[in-house]
Amino acid sequence: MKTDSQLTIRENIEDLFPDENPMIFWDNLDDAIIGYDDKQMRVVYSSSKIIDELIHQGMNEEEAIEWFEYNIDCAYVGEHTPIICQDGVLYL
């Protein structure tokens, strides 16, 4: 069993809210999670970490930015849509 310090942020969130967790997690982007909003029950992702993770998964920087802009940053999947923290470099 993992200790609290060995758990990912996603695992910590899931442990904190085991029964009634309406939070939405983006697939394959757990390393980009930086926290959560416990009032609105929304996961918070770092925009720069999402871009980095997409690059790590095999996209070049331009593809990763475009994928992020069209498929993640503008996505709305209901009231628990994850929050994207615009940190780091602004991609224009």
N, C-alpha and C positions, 0 to 999 in steps of 0.2 A: 504494500500500500504506500502511496506517495504521501509525503508530509505536505503541509500547506505551502512551504517554500518551493516544493518541486512541482506543484500544480501549475498548469497554464492559466492565464487569466480567464479563458473560457471555462475551464474546469472549476475555477473558484466561483465564477458567476453561477454555474449550474449547481454547485454545492450550496450556495447561499439561498437559492430559490428553487429547491428541488421539486416542489409540488405544483406551484402555479407560476410557471415561467413562460410568459408569452413572448419573451425576447426572441428576435430573429437574428440568426448568425449567417453571414455570407459564407458560402462554401469555399474551402481551401484558403481562407484568409485569417485563420486564427492568430497568426503571428503579428497581424496588424491591429489587433484589439488592444486598446489602451485603457479601457475602463467601461463604466456603465452609468446610466442615469437611473437611480432607483425610484425616482418620482414618476417618470414616464415609462419605466421598464424598457429602456432602449440600450443596446450595446453601442459603445463609442469606438470608432476606428480612426486611425491616423491615415490621412490621405497619402503622406509620403511613404509610410510603411506599406500601404496597399500597392503603390507603384513599385516599390522595391520587391514585394512578394511576387507580383506579376512578372517582373523581370527575372526573378529567381526561378519561376515556373517555365521560362523559356521564351518570353516575349522580348523584343528589343524595346528600348525606352519609348520610342514613338508609338509602337503598338500598345504598350502598357498604358500610356497616357490616354490614348484614344479609347481603349477598352474601359478604363476607369471612368472617363467622362460620359460615355454613352450607356454603359451598363451598370454602373455602381453609383456614381455621384448624383445622377438625376433620377435614380430609381425611387419609386414610392410603392411599398407593398403593404400599406396599412399603417395604423397608428403606432405600431412598434417597429417601423422602419429604422434601421440603425442610423446613428448620428455619424456624420463624417466630419472630423476635426481637420480643418484646412490648416495644416502645419507645414513647415519647411518651405520649399520652393513652390511658387505659384506657376502652374502650367497654363500657358496661354496659347 
